[in-house]
Amino acid sequence: MLTLINNATIVNEGRQFIGSVVIDGEYIIDVLEGAVENTERFDNVVDATELYLFPGVIDDHVHFREPGLTNKADIATESRTAAAGGVTSVMEMPNTVPPTTTLERLEEKFKLGAEKSRVNYSFFYGATNENVNTLRSLDVHHVPGVKLFMGSSTGNMLVDNADTLRKIFETSPLLIMAHCEDTSIINKNIEQFRKRYKGQNDFPVRYHSRIRSAEACYASSSFAVQLAKQTGARLHVAHISTAQELELFEENLNIEEKRITAEAVIAHLMFSNEDYDRLGSKIKCNPSIKTIDDREALRDALSTGRIDVVATDHAPHLLREKEGGALRAMSGMPMIQFSLVSMLELSDQGYFPVERITDLMCHNPARLFHIDRRGFIRKGYYADLVLVDPNANWKVIEGRYYTKCGWTPMDERTFKWRVRRTFVNGKTAYSDGIVVDGIRGMELQFNPS
């Protein structure tokens, strides 16, 4: 079946232009300048006049909570939320229950993805102090990378043995994505607050950024970068949250030239510690939301190239799990539905041109992970596409978000831009408030050089 997306403003590979895209089955078969006048030969014509057409967003950092935590989220519900946000491919993290730290559990995850995911999918393998010897068995065409919780405990996945860390960096055939926070500094900060609060076991959430501090982030990130340089490993530092950490990364280089790269996530780009008074524990995440100066430095780094990829760290929890303060409330927030429109909002505010969004959210993730035929609007590529209305002026209210946990810190926010339609492998997965039933994504394939 031939589908024509006609007369869109196409944003792709550093430029925007009025054009049209022809889809045959799963693939893009033509990208045309201008509108198509004679549309009779097409089975389906989508009038995209006054809409923007982007490659589908690739989110390299999500937590869909399956298996083991499906009371708050699962692959089916969160992938439909992704489709509603224009995200057509996701890479999911291993800290589920049980964690994805054996080859058998990894294959079980892929089976779940095939059964349930409405968007394209893959799964990270989790490193531990005990499973280093399994890393060489990972298929570089099948698995995007190894997730390393480096100095920040998440279940039993904290890797805190120096010899083991070095061995992981020396051994992994895949990119290492590291969560970097120094546990010893965090624990020291907690003890200082316990003295201040006379032994209390929780503190106001606004102190979260002083417990999981900038110092804790930089100490761990700088150590990871040092290990990567010493061993030659490919390192991708997740969710950079501080201005100081940005000094660790090079600017004005193409991502293909880098062995060490950096990711920012929407929460650290959209919020600062001044928002704790308004949103409380709803914006509690790890690493913590930092200062306005840190947020501004991250936003600026999106255009200099120190930040290579923007993701979400989408991490649903039930609202009752978010009760409490800096220690008791669970960390994480559901953000995937609002990543693209949030970045478009920042572009409107002048932080970067709209073309830069496709680099950070589509092209660079595809290049970094060597994803097969995704992330670009090109002939022969899979038709993962998203149409966005630049003049929707809509308000986020209950019923307009899809995550299973039933809330978002973006509630009551007004966005100018709105996702109108999402195509996954040439099929409409989302259209004007409706997530289409029966759509299934494909397993991502990787072609490392």
Secondary structure by P-SEA (a helix, b strand, c coil): cbbbbcccccccccccccbbbbbcccccccccccccccccccccccccccbbbbccbbbcbbbcccccccccccaaaaaaaaaaacccbbbbbcccccccccaaaaaaaaaaaaacccccbbbbbbbcccccccccccccccccbbbbbccccccccccccaaaaaaaaaccccbbbbbcccaaaaaaaaaaaaaaaccccccccccccccccaaaaaaaaaaaaaaaaacccbbbbcccccccccccccccccccccccbbbbcccccccccccccccccccccccccccaaaaaaaaaacccccccbbbbcbbbbcccccccccccbbbbbbccccaaaaaaaaaaaccccaaaaaaaccaaaaaaacccccccccccccccbbbbbcccccccccccccccccccccccccccccccbbbcccccccccccccccccccccccccc
